[in-house]
């Protein structure tokens, strides 16, 4: 926080309106809302009390949506929300409501759709003026003080004097929202949708710097994950090259923290040099998995390093003692974006000495005038963002000393800078634990731990999963959205169920512990009860008994994170093949139908959703490994499967004495497998199994054959 918050005991003594020093947000848990607790605006959290007040006072609602680490949210707060003149206009004429988009993705989804509809663009902070019935009649994003002083009296007058215009705009918005929702359905999905997605990504690809589009440029790891699956399915080298080049460029760039690891939110330029500096948990998870999958295909050591560095950053900075993962680190420190991460030439020399300082400056692209430009003036600031033109191992080949010696030298230099940087004022930590983002991070640690044989990563995934299952789940099995400072709350949304279920399935494959698979199945089954659209297929974002909004959103677009529908589709694929229960396939087919229209018009709009389509079309196969986990051959079988990129498989471990195992309850067809005295490897496809294997070398050869490189080998 930019200011010290009162203690719990002090807060308990405050009056209901927060008193003279605070507003009502002081009683909230969200770090984003707490950031605004000292604003002179009479902010309220979204809820019945605020909505009823708007109705009884006949005032429009001024809704502001943002998140804790949002740089432009900070700017608008400083320019507008801390200003007494702006506050007076808001307090006199509006009921002012603050929403944390990360805690209320349903509200964010609905009103972002409205904002994009009305303005052609979106982003945060999001600003919406609406009726007490929650119907917007104005929307936008960032507004400085001058704009606020013009627009607030204007829309107050419109509300008082031209109510018919307000009603007309509202009706139009509701009609358009309904139309947008209905346009997602269409015909059947087939392999052509995979090809069209690949073509769209190819056209948007930047062959020089990697990534997609020009600027700003986002990492979009789900696009990369689609491409490696497309390569695995078709053998098109172009798909893999796009992924490898993009990830390499990001890892070496200023968008990746070269000193302390971890990826920043996005790059403001085409070259990945200057980022917006916030570090989001979900970016770390998705980036790590993209690097892992690419490493499994290419064995590029830089990809392995990038994956491990990112996970190590999360372990160090975003891990709570209780077991969950924190949400983010801010872009700003001491009121200045990026201050924590930037270096002048003199600072580098002071910390490292002349010789090591010059070495670092030359290799990491630092300049006397600085490579970091002021965002407003575009003038050089004298400050630098460390970045690389090639990997450290490549630099080492041109040195007089051995590569290992040079790499050790650079690592010691990095550690010196890291230790020096630790004395700076750190960016604010968003210390809330979100169920959905934790699910993504559980997947990253579980998959990486399994692939690298890193037990610590697997243990970290287990710790987070156990935390979520104990602290973010109610006795009735339903999930909660957020945990912070020992308290959990807020109803969970589709993403929470989908992402956590995915993480638990990945954790099952990494640990062979049926408990995690059982918990995943329970979450998937409960998701169908709470969120499934029984009429047209797919899943709503909100539960059937959740708050009624302008529309009940059903999201398929993969934005900063994959949609809940995208991840749930893959969960259904995996649970169908693991359990043998056709109900999951039927549900999946209804989802395909529900979103086919969207994918027809937006072929690259839901890349993650297409993972499920690729899985079904491949066709999928099941691996069953029978034998005690302590047996060396069982370990070798597991190692053979985990080190390869096999996106179209499911994997089950069958203990030697499996009759009473939980896994047989989850997958009843396993009872047909005959127990052997030796560890045994089974490969099954289309309800038939190949001859069992007992030799790990034979298994390795068989799995190599599965890594299909051309479309003609598909059957």
Secondary structure, 3 states (H helix, E strand, C coil): CCCCCCCHHHHHCCCCCCCCCCCHHHHCCCHHHHHCCCCCCCCEECCHHHHHHHHHHCCEEEEEEECCCCHHHHHHHHHHHCCHHHHHHHHHHEEEEEEECCCCHHHHHHHHHHHHHHHCCCCCCEEEEECCCCCEEEEECCCCHHHHHHHHHHHHHHHHHCHHHHHHHHHHHHHHHHHHHHCCCCCCCCHHHHHHHHHHHHHHECCCCCCECCCCEECCHHHHHHHHHHHHHHCCHHHHHHHHHHHHHHHHCCCECCCCCCECCEECCCCCCCEECCEEHHHHHHHHHHHHHHHHHHCCHHHHHHHHHHHHHHHHHCECCCCCECCEECCEECCEECHHHCECHHHHHHHHCHHHHHHHHHHCCCCCCCCCECCCCCCECCCECCCCCCCHHHHHCCCCCCHHHHHHHHHHHHHHHHHHHCCCCCCCEECCEEHHHHHHHHHHHHHHHHHHCCHHHHHHHHHHHHHHHHHCECCCCCEEEEEECCEEEEECCHHHHHHHHHHHHHHHHHHCCHHHHHHHHHHHHHHHHHHECCCCCCECCCCCCCCCCCCCCCCCCCCCCCCHHHHHHHHHHHHHHHHCCHHHHHHHHHHHHHHHHHHHHCCCCCHHHHHHHHHHHCCCEEEEEECCCCCHHHHHHHHHHHCCCCCCEEEEEECCCCCCCHHHHHCHHHHHCCCCCCCEEEEEECCEECCCECCHHHHHHHHHHHCCCCHHHCC
